[in-house]
Amino acid sequence: MKRLTVPGNQVIQVGELTLISALIFSAVSQAPLEGVEVVWIRDGVEQELRTKTNVRGETYENFRASAPGSTTMEAQIRDPKGKPFDSKQFVFTVVERP
């Protein structure tokens, strides 16, 4: 996995909807990979929703921060047997709305 990005910054407010994007490239050719399934994990809990990469190797997930503190989002790709192959994490600081 090339990167996991969030437009904006690492500090978000409770209730704020946040978009995260994962970028998947081939380790050999460095070309974007289309159709790769990405598993999303929030604070160590695997989410039901899976997304697939587009022709540019990108996939997106929205999540809403529910409580103040630290929240971790992870994008994970797995091998054909379901074993984790690669992943990236992004840690947010969630604050109360002013």
N, CA, C and O atoms as a Tinker XYZ file with bonds, in Angstrom:
   392  protein
     1  N      0.859000   -1.160000    0.000000    73     2
     2  CA     0.000000    0.000000    0.000000    64     1     3
     3  C      0.903000    1.220000    0.000000    63     2     4     5
     4  O      1.842000    1.318000    0.791000    81     3
     5  N      0.615000    2.121000   -0.873000    73     3     6
     6  CA     1.459000    3.309000   -1.018000    64     5     7
     7  C      1.208000    4.316000    0.112000    63     6     8     9
     8  O      2.151000    4.762000    0.766000    81     7
     9  N     -0.061000    4.674000    0.341000    73     7    10
    10  CA    -0.328000    5.647000    1.403000    64     9    11
    11  C     -1.799000    5.638000    1.815000    63    10    12    13
    12  O     -2.670000    5.119000    1.116000    81    11
    13  N     -2.029000    6.225000    2.965000    73    11    14
    14  CA    -3.360000    6.435000    3.514000    64    13    15
    15  C     -3.443000    7.913000    3.841000    63    14    16    17
    16  O     -2.653000    8.410000    4.644000    81    15
    17  N     -4.385000    8.626000    3.237000    73    15    18
    18  CA    -4.436000   10.072000    3.418000    64    17    19
    19  C     -5.807000   10.540000    3.868000    63    18    20    21
    20  O     -6.822000    9.871000    3.670000    81    19
    21  N     -5.797000   11.703000    4.477000    73    19    22
    22  CA    -7.018000   12.348000    4.938000    64    21    23
    23  C     -6.944000   13.808000    4.521000    63    22    24    25
    24  O     -5.996000   14.507000    4.879000    81    23
    25  N     -7.947000   14.284000    3.758000    73    23    26
    26  CA    -7.930000   15.719000    3.458000    64    25    27
    27  C     -8.190000   16.487000    4.741000    63    26    28    29
    28  O     -9.133000   16.168000    5.464000    81    27
    29  N     -7.406000   17.456000    5.032000    73    27    30
    30  CA    -7.549000   18.198000    6.284000    64    29    31
    31  C     -6.415000   17.843000    7.216000    63    30    32    33
    32  O     -5.259000   17.757000    6.801000    81    31
    33  N     -6.753000   17.636000    8.490000    73    31    34
    34  CA    -5.679000   17.348000    9.438000    64    33    35
    35  C     -6.062000   16.222000   10.379000    63    34    36    37
    36  O     -7.112000   15.598000   10.228000    81    35
    37  N     -5.208000   15.974000   11.342000    73    35    38
    38  CA    -5.406000   14.860000   12.261000    64    37    39
    39  C     -6.330000   15.181000   13.422000    63    38    40    41
    40  O     -6.678000   14.283000   14.189000    81    39
    41  N     -6.736000   16.434000   13.574000    73    39    42
    42  CA    -7.645000   16.810000   14.655000    64    41    43
    43  C     -9.028000   17.016000   14.045000    63    42    44    45
    44  O     -9.215000   17.864000   13.172000    81    43
    45  N     -9.994000   16.228000   14.517000    73    43    46
    46  CA   -11.364000   16.326000   14.027000    64    45    47
    47  C    -12.312000   16.481000   15.211000    63    46    48    49
    48  O    -11.942000   16.222000   16.357000    81    47
    49  N    -13.535000   16.907000   14.919000    73    47    50
    50  CA   -14.515000   17.124000   15.980000    64    49    51
    51  C    -15.477000   15.942000   16.082000    63    50    52    53
    52  O    -15.727000   15.247000   15.098000    81    51
    53  N    -16.010000   15.724000   17.277000    73    51    54
    54  CA   -17.022000   14.703000   17.488000    64    53    55
    55  C    -18.168000   14.956000   16.511000    63    54    56    57
    56  O    -18.644000   16.085000   16.387000    81    55
    57  N    -18.606000   13.917000   15.826000    73    55    58
    58  CA   -19.711000   14.019000   14.888000    64    57    59
    59  C    -19.300000   14.419000   13.484000    63    58    60    61
    60  O    -20.117000   14.368000   12.565000    81    59
    61  N    -18.064000   14.811000   13.304000    73    59    62
    62  CA   -17.587000   15.239000   11.989000    64    61    63
    63  C    -17.414000   14.031000   11.061000    63    62    64    65
    64  O    -16.862000   13.003000   11.454000    81    63
    65  N    -17.893000   14.177000    9.831000    73    63    66
    66  CA   -17.731000   13.141000    8.817000    64    65    67
    67  C    -16.380000   13.352000    8.146000    63    66    68    69
    68  O    -16.084000   14.451000    7.676000    81    67
    69  N    -15.568000   12.314000    8.098000    73    67    70
    70  CA   -14.214000   12.413000    7.571000    64    69    71
    71  C    -14.010000   11.406000    6.453000    63    70    72    73
    72  O    -14.411000   10.248000    6.572000    81    71
    73  N    -13.391000   11.842000    5.374000    73    71    74
    74  CA   -13.083000   10.990000    4.226000    64    73    75
    75  C    -11.621000   10.567000    4.299000    63    74    76    77
    76  O    -10.731000   11.395000    4.492000    81    75
    77  N    -11.385000    9.264000    4.140000    73    75    78
    78  CA   -10.030000    8.725000    4.121000    64    77    79
    79  C     -9.828000    8.052000    2.769000    63    78    80    81
    80  O    -10.732000    7.386000    2.265000    81    79
    81  N     -8.657000    8.221000    2.187000    73    79    82
    82  CA    -8.377000    7.537000    0.922000    64    81    83
    83  C     -7.141000    6.673000    1.064000    63    82    84    85
    84  O     -6.166000    7.059000    1.709000    81    83
    85  N     -7.194000    5.499000    0.453000    73    83    86
    86  CA    -6.050000    4.598000    0.406000    64    85    87
    87  C     -5.595000    4.523000   -1.048000    63    86    88    89
    88  O     -6.419000    4.504000   -1.962000    81    87
    89  N     -4.301000    4.481000   -1.253000    73    87    90
    90  CA    -3.715000    4.405000   -2.586000    64    89    91
    91  C     -2.903000    3.125000   -2.668000    63    90    92    93
    92  O     -1.954000    2.935000   -1.907000    81    91
    93  N     -3.279000    2.239000   -3.598000    73    91    94
    94  CA    -2.647000    0.931000   -3.724000    64    93    95
    95  C     -1.867000    0.867000   -5.042000    63    94    96    97
    96  O     -2.428000    1.056000   -6.121000    81    95
    97  N     -0.563000    0.597000   -4.930000    73    95    98
    98  CA     0.314000    0.477000   -6.087000    64    97    99
    99  C      1.006000   -0.872000   -6.055000    63    98   100   101
   100  O      1.166000   -1.467000   -4.989000    81    99
   101  N      1.414000   -1.353000   -7.209000    73    99   102
   102  CA     2.209000   -2.570000   -7.302000    64   101   103
   103  C      3.599000   -2.305000   -6.734000    63   102   104   105
   104  O      4.221000   -1.293000   -7.058000    81   103
   105  N      4.084000   -3.203000   -5.893000    73   103   106
   106  CA     5.433000   -3.063000   -5.343000    64   105   107
   107  C      6.486000   -3.283000   -6.427000    63   106   108   109
   108  O      7.608000   -2.791000   -6.311000    81   107
   109  N      6.131000   -4.014000   -7.472000    73   107   110
   110  CA     7.077000   -4.324000   -8.542000    64   109   111
   111  C      7.119000   -3.217000   -9.593000    63   110   112   113
   112  O      8.182000   -2.662000   -9.874000    81   111
   113  N      5.960000   -2.896000  -10.173000    73   111   114
   114  CA     5.923000   -1.942000  -11.286000    64   113   115
   115  C      5.660000   -0.506000  -10.859000    63   114   116   117
   116  O      5.851000    0.419000  -11.647000    81   115
   117  N      5.224000   -0.312000   -9.624000    73   115   118
   118  CA     4.821000    1.003000   -9.105000    64   117   119
   119  C      3.597000    1.567000   -9.830000    63   118   120   121
   120  O      3.316000    2.762000   -9.732000    81   119
   121  N      2.877000    0.723000  -10.550000    73   119   122
   122  CA     1.645000    1.135000  -11.238000    64   121   123
   123  C      0.466000    0.984000  -10.284000    63   122   124   125
   124  O      0.480000    0.096000   -9.431000    81   123
   125  N     -0.571000    1.846000  -10.413000    73   123   126
   126  CA    -1.758000    1.702000   -9.563000    64   125   127
   127  C     -2.468000    0.389000   -9.855000    63   126   128   129
   128  O     -2.477000   -0.084000  -10.991000    81   127
   129  N     -3.066000   -0.196000   -8.815000    73   127   130
   130  CA    -3.777000   -1.471000   -8.956000    64   129   131
   131  C     -5.277000   -1.252000   -8.836000    63   130   132   133
   132  O     -5.756000   -0.730000   -7.830000    81   131
   133  N     -6.007000   -1.646000   -9.851000    73   131   134
   134  CA    -7.461000   -1.527000   -9.882000    64   133   135
   135  C     -8.103000   -2.807000   -9.360000    63   134   136   137
   136  O     -7.601000   -3.906000   -9.596000    81   135
   137  N     -9.224000   -2.653000   -8.644000    73   135   138
   138  CA   -10.014000   -3.805000   -8.199000    64   137   139
   139  C     -9.494000   -4.515000   -6.967000    63   138   140   141
   140  O     -9.925000   -5.632000   -6.680000    81   139
   141  N     -8.581000   -3.905000   -6.232000    73   139   142
   142  CA    -8.061000   -4.504000   -5.002000    64   141   143
   143  C     -9.029000   -4.216000   -3.857000    63   142   144   145
   144  O     -9.402000   -3.065000   -3.626000    81   143
   145  N     -9.432000   -5.266000   -3.142000    73   143   146
   146  CA   -10.338000   -5.084000   -2.011000    64   145   147
   147  C     -9.571000   -4.565000   -0.795000    63   146   148   149
   148  O     -8.507000   -5.079000   -0.449000    81   147
   149  N    -10.131000   -3.541000   -0.159000    73   147   150
   150  CA    -9.534000   -2.961000    1.038000    64   149   151
   151  C    -10.478000   -3.194000    2.218000    63   150   152   153
   152  O    -11.672000   -2.900000    2.149000    81   151
   153  N     -9.919000   -3.723000    3.291000    73   151   154
   154  CA   -10.644000   -3.950000    4.541000    64   153   155
   155  C    -10.350000   -2.754000    5.437000    63   154   156   157
   156  O     -9.195000   -2.365000    5.605000    81   155
   157  N    -11.397000   -2.174000    6.010000    73   155   158
   158  CA   -11.234000   -1.015000    6.897000    64   157   159
   159  C    -11.381000   -1.466000    8.345000    63   158   160   161
   160  O    -12.295000   -2.216000    8.688000    81   159
   161  N    -10.466000   -0.998000    9.185000    73   159   162
   162  CA   -10.451000   -1.373000   10.600000    64   161   163
   163  C    -10.428000   -0.083000   11.424000    63   162   164   165
   164  O     -9.546000    0.761000   11.267000    81   163
   165  N    -11.409000    0.043000   12.294000    73   163   166
   166  CA   -11.523000    1.236000   13.145000    64   165   167
   167  C    -11.282000    0.841000   14.588000    63   166   168   169
   168  O    -12.008000    0.017000   15.144000    81   167
   169  N    -10.263000    1.428000   15.195000    73   167   170
   170  CA    -9.904000    1.133000   16.590000    64   169   171
   171  C     -9.817000   -0.368000   16.843000    63   170   172   173
   172  O    -10.285000   -0.862000   17.869000    81   171
   173  N     -9.215000   -1.088000   15.901000    73   171   174
   174  CA    -9.002000   -2.518000   16.051000    64   173   175
   175  C    -10.190000   -3.391000   15.683000    63   174   176   177
   176  O    -10.100000   -4.616000   15.763000    81   175
   177  N    -11.307000   -2.783000   15.279000    73   175   178
   178  CA   -12.517000   -3.546000   14.940000    64   177   179
   179  C    -12.722000   -3.503000   13.425000    63   178   180   181
   180  O    -12.876000   -2.435000   12.831000    81   179
   181  N    -12.721000   -4.676000   12.825000    73   179   182
   182  CA   -12.933000   -4.769000   11.379000    64   181   183
   183  C    -14.345000   -4.322000   11.033000    63   182   184   185
   184  O    -15.318000   -4.775000   11.636000    81   183
   185  N    -14.447000   -3.427000   10.052000    73   183   186
   186  CA   -15.739000   -2.909000    9.619000    64   185   187
   187  C    -16.344000   -3.829000    8.558000    63   186   188   189
   188  O    -15.619000   -4.493000    7.817000    81   187
   189  N    -17.671000   -3.864000    8.490000    73   187   190
   190  CA   -18.351000   -4.695000    7.498000    64   189   191
   191  C    -18.059000   -4.258000    6.079000    63   190   192   193
   192  O    -17.850000   -5.083000    5.190000    81   191
   193  N    -18.046000   -2.947000    5.877000    73   191   194
   194  CA   -17.863000   -2.401000    4.542000    64   193   195
   195  C    -16.468000   -2.676000    4.010000    63   194   196   197
   196  O    -15.473000   -2.445000    4.697000    81   195
   197  N    -16.402000   -3.171000    2.785000    73   195   198
   198  CA   -15.156000   -3.330000    2.051000    64   197   199
   199  C    -15.254000   -2.415000    0.839000    63   198   200   201
   200  O    -16.345000   -2.212000    0.307000    81   199
   201  N    -14.142000   -1.865000    0.401000    73   199   202
   202  CA   -14.141000   -1.049000   -0.797000    64   201   203
   203  C    -13.125000   -1.623000   -1.776000    63   202   204   205
   204  O    -12.246000   -2.394000   -1.390000    81   203
   205  N    -13.249000   -1.243000   -3.042000    73   203   206
   206  CA   -12.295000   -1.685000   -4.066000    64   205   207
   207  C    -11.665000   -0.470000   -4.722000    63   206   208   209
   208  O    -12.286000    0.585000   -4.853000    81   207
   209  N    -10.420000   -0.645000   -5.129000    73   207   210
   210  CA    -9.697000    0.452000   -5.756000    64   209   211
   211  C    -10.202000    0.703000   -7.177000    63   210   212   213
   212  O    -10.662000   -0.205000   -7.869000    81   211
   213  N    -10.099000    1.973000   -7.585000    73   211   214
   214  CA   -10.484000    2.349000   -8.947000    64   213   215
   215  C     -9.266000    2.232000   -9.876000    63   214   216   217
   216  O     -8.223000    1.715000   -9.476000    81   215
   217  N     -9.404000    2.705000  -11.088000    73   215   218
   218  CA    -8.338000    2.589000  -12.088000    64   217   219
   219  C     -7.063000    3.334000  -11.653000    63   218   220   221
   220  O     -5.973000    3.011000  -12.124000    81   219
   221  N     -7.190000    4.312000  -10.772000    73   219   222
   222  CA    -6.035000    5.069000  -10.265000    64   221   223
   223  C     -5.456000    4.444000   -8.990000    63   222   224   225
   224  O     -4.540000    5.003000   -8.387000    81   223
   225  N     -5.991000    3.277000   -8.577000    73   223   226
   226  CA    -5.507000    2.608000   -7.374000    64   225   227
   227  C     -6.034000    3.212000   -6.090000    63   226   228   229
   228  O     -5.511000    2.933000   -5.011000    81   227
   229  N     -7.077000    4.047000   -6.193000    73   227   230
   230  CA    -7.630000    4.741000   -5.029000    64   229   231
   231  C     -8.926000    4.101000   -4.564000    63   230   232   233
   232  O     -9.699000    3.570000   -5.361000    81   231
   233  N     -9.145000    4.161000   -3.274000    73   231   234
   234  CA   -10.429000    3.792000   -2.697000    64   233   235
   235  C    -10.676000    4.704000   -1.502000    63   234   236   237
   236  O     -9.738000    5.246000   -0.916000    81   235
   237  N    -11.945000    4.867000   -1.148000    73   235   238
   238  CA   -12.318000    5.853000   -0.131000    64   237   239
   239  C    -13.246000    5.242000    0.903000    63   238   240   241
   240  O    -13.996000    4.306000    0.623000    81   239
   241  N    -13.173000    5.801000    2.116000    73   239   242
   242  CA   -14.062000    5.405000    3.204000    64   241   243
   243  C    -14.407000    6.647000    4.014000    63   242   244   245
   244  O    -13.539000    7.473000    4.297000    81   243
   245  N    -15.669000    6.773000    4.381000    73   243   246
   246  CA   -16.129000    7.836000    5.272000    64   245   247
   247  C    -16.328000    7.261000    6.666000    63   246   248   249
   248  O    -16.772000    6.123000    6.812000    81   247
   249  N    -16.004000    8.033000    7.679000    73   247   250
   250  CA   -16.370000    7.626000    9.031000    64   249   251
   251  C    -16.681000    8.865000    9.850000    63   250   252   253
   252  O    -16.223000    9.967000    9.547000    81   251
   253  N    -17.462000    8.658000   10.885000    73   251   254
   254  CA   -17.875000    9.752000   11.764000    64   253   255
   255  C    -17.286000    9.495000   13.149000    63   254   256   257
   256  O    -17.477000    8.426000   13.730000    81   255
   257  N    -16.577000   10.477000   13.662000    73   255   258
   258  CA   -15.995000   10.376000   14.997000    64   257   259
   259  C    -17.119000   10.436000   16.031000    63   258   260   261
   260  O    -17.966000   11.328000   15.973000    81   259
   261  N    -17.131000    9.506000   16.964000    73   259   262
   262  CA   -18.254000    9.424000   17.898000    64   261   263
   263  C    -17.939000    9.873000   19.322000    63   262   264   265
   264  O    -18.854000   10.154000   20.096000    81   263
   265  N    -16.660000    9.944000   19.675000    73   263   266
   266  CA   -16.308000   10.328000   21.049000    64   265   267
   267  C    -14.935000   10.987000   21.060000    63   266   268   269
   268  O    -14.089000   10.686000   20.218000    81   267
   269  N    -14.713000   11.897000   22.025000    73   267   270
   270  CA   -13.398000   12.526000   22.108000    64   269   271
   271  C    -12.320000   11.510000   22.471000    63   270   272   273
   272  O    -12.592000   10.494000   23.111000    81   271
   273  N    -11.107000   11.802000   22.052000    73   271   274
   274  CA    -9.974000   10.927000   22.344000    64   273   275
   275  C     -9.222000   10.601000   21.069000    63   274   276   277
   276  O     -9.238000   11.372000   20.110000    81   275
   277  N     -8.580000    9.478000   21.065000    73   275   278
   278  CA    -7.798000    9.036000   19.918000    64   277   279
   279  C     -8.577000    7.968000   19.147000    63   278   280   281
   280  O     -9.143000    7.057000   19.752000    81   279
   281  N     -8.607000    8.073000   17.839000    73   279   282
   282  CA    -9.269000    7.095000   16.981000    64   281   283
   283  C     -8.294000    6.687000   15.884000    63   282   284   285
   284  O     -7.660000    7.535000   15.255000    81   283
   285  N     -8.181000    5.384000   15.663000    73   283   286
   286  CA    -7.290000    4.869000   14.630000    64   285   287
   287  C     -8.104000    4.245000   13.506000    63   286   288   289
   288  O     -8.997000    3.435000   13.750000    81   287
   289  N     -7.788000    4.628000   12.276000    73   287   290
   290  CA    -8.366000    3.993000   11.093000    64   289   291
   291  C     -7.237000    3.296000   10.349000    63   290   292   293
   292  O     -6.154000    3.853000   10.170000    81   291
   293  N     -7.509000    2.076000    9.921000    73   291   294
   294  CA    -6.518000    1.287000    9.198000    64   293   295
   295  C     -7.132000    0.767000    7.907000    63   294   296   297
   296  O     -8.268000    0.295000    7.890000    81   295
   297  N     -6.369000    0.861000    6.836000    73   295   298
   298  CA    -6.742000    0.243000    5.561000    64   297   299
   299  C     -5.831000   -0.972000    5.401000    63   298   300   301
   300  O     -4.613000   -0.870000    5.545000    81   299
   301  N     -6.432000   -2.118000    5.101000    73   299   302
   302  CA    -5.658000   -3.355000    5.037000    64   301   303
   303  C     -5.991000   -4.111000    3.749000    63   302   304   305
   304  O     -7.152000   -4.188000    3.347000    81   303
   305  N     -4.970000   -4.660000    3.116000    73   303   306
   306  CA    -5.207000   -5.556000    1.984000    64   305   307
   307  C     -4.746000   -6.946000    2.398000    63   306   308   309
   308  O     -3.824000   -7.103000    3.198000    81   307
   309  N     -5.413000   -7.953000    1.833000    73   307   310
   310  CA    -5.163000   -9.338000    2.240000    64   309   311
   311  C     -4.821000  -10.201000    1.030000    63   310   312   313
   312  O     -5.159000   -9.872000   -0.107000    81   311
   313  N     -4.148000  -11.304000    1.304000    73   311   314
   314  CA    -3.833000  -12.241000    0.228000    64   313   315
   315  C     -5.080000  -13.071000   -0.093000    63   314   316   317
   316  O     -6.082000  -12.954000    0.612000    81   315
   317  N     -5.047000  -13.900000   -1.131000    73   315   318
   318  CA    -6.238000  -14.681000   -1.505000    64   317   319
   319  C     -6.781000  -15.592000   -0.401000    63   318   320   321
   320  O     -7.949000  -15.976000   -0.451000    81   319
   321  N     -5.968000  -15.944000    0.584000    73   319   322
   322  CA    -6.424000  -16.787000    1.696000    64   321   323
   323  C     -6.989000  -15.973000    2.850000    63   322   324   325
   324  O     -7.415000  -16.538000    3.857000    81   323
   325  N     -6.996000  -14.631000    2.710000    73   323   326
   326  CA    -7.543000  -13.771000    3.754000    64   325   327
   327  C     -6.542000  -13.313000    4.794000    63   326   328   329
   328  O     -6.915000  -12.653000    5.764000    81   327
   329  N     -5.274000  -13.654000    4.606000    73   327   330
   330  CA    -4.232000  -13.254000    5.554000    64   329   331
   331  C     -3.782000  -11.827000    5.233000    63   330   332   333
   332  O     -3.541000  -11.512000    4.067000    81   331
   333  N     -3.662000  -10.943000    6.260000    73   331   334
   334  CA    -3.212000   -9.577000    6.007000    64   333   335
   335  C     -1.881000   -9.556000    5.258000    63   334   336   337
   336  O     -0.935000  -10.261000    5.609000    81   335
   337  N     -1.841000   -8.724000    4.214000    73   335   338
   338  CA    -0.671000   -8.629000    3.345000    64   337   339
   339  C      0.062000   -7.298000    3.547000    63   338   340   341
   340  O      1.292000   -7.250000    3.577000    81   339
   341  N     -0.711000   -6.232000    3.684000    73   339   342
   342  CA    -0.138000   -4.895000    3.882000    64   341   343
   343  C     -1.204000   -4.006000    4.508000    63   342   344   345
   344  O     -2.400000   -4.242000    4.334000    81   343
   345  N     -0.767000   -2.985000    5.237000    73   343   346
   346  CA    -1.728000   -2.063000    5.831000    64   345   347
   347  C     -1.052000   -0.737000    6.164000    63   346   348   349
   348  O      0.171000   -0.637000    6.255000    81   347
   349  N     -1.891000    0.268000    6.340000    73   347   350
   350  CA    -1.451000    1.585000    6.795000    64   349   351
   351  C     -2.475000    2.074000    7.810000    63   350   352   353
   352  O     -3.664000    1.778000    7.698000    81   351
   353  N     -2.003000    2.825000    8.801000    73   351   354
   354  CA    -2.883000    3.381000    9.827000    64   353   355
   355  C     -2.807000    4.897000    9.832000    63   354   356   357
   356  O     -1.796000    5.493000    9.462000    81   355
   357  N     -3.900000    5.500000   10.261000    73   355   358
   358  CA    -3.951000    6.950000   10.457000    64   357   359
   359  C     -4.607000    7.177000   11.805000    63   358   360   361
   360  O     -5.684000    6.641000   12.066000    81   359
   361  N     -3.975000    7.962000   12.665000    73   359   362
   362  CA    -4.494000    8.222000   14.010000    64   361   363
   363  C     -5.031000    9.647000   14.070000    63   362   364   365
   364  O     -4.347000   10.605000   13.710000    81   363
   365  N     -6.264000    9.760000   14.531000    73   363   366
   366  CA    -6.930000   11.048000   14.699000    64   365   367
   367  C     -7.025000   11.402000   16.167000    63   366   368   369
   368  O     -7.125000   10.523000   17.024000    81   367
   369  N     -6.993000   12.696000   16.455000    73   367   370
   370  CA    -7.348000   13.215000   17.768000    64   369   371
   371  C     -8.729000   13.805000   17.621000    63   370   372   373
   372  O     -8.931000   14.728000   16.832000    81   371
   373  N     -9.687000   13.284000   18.375000    73   371   374
   374  CA   -11.070000   13.736000   18.283000    64   373   375
   375  C    -11.354000   14.662000   19.460000    63   374   376   377
   376  O    -11.112000   14.301000   20.612000    81   375
   377  N    -11.870000   15.863000   19.166000    73   375   378
   378  CA   -12.159000   16.849000   20.205000    64   377   379
   379  C    -13.646000   17.184000   20.199000    63   378   380   381
   380  O    -14.331000   17.008000   19.191000    81   379
   381  N    -14.136000   17.669000   21.338000    73   379   382
   382  CA   -15.533000   18.126000   21.439000    64   381   383
   383  C    -15.741000   19.323000   20.521000    63   382   384   385
   384  O    -14.815000   20.090000   20.260000    81   383
   385  N    -16.956000   19.468000   20.042000    73   383   386
   386  CA   -17.293000   20.661000   19.254000    64   385   387
   387  C    -17.284000   21.880000   20.187000    63   386   388   389
   388  O    -17.705000   21.788000   21.340000    81   387
   389  N    -16.800000   23.020000   19.677000    73   387   390
   390  CA   -16.762000   24.216000   20.532000    64   389   391
   391  C    -18.152000   24.726000   20.851000    63   390   392
   392  O    -18.297000   25.723000   21.558000    81   391
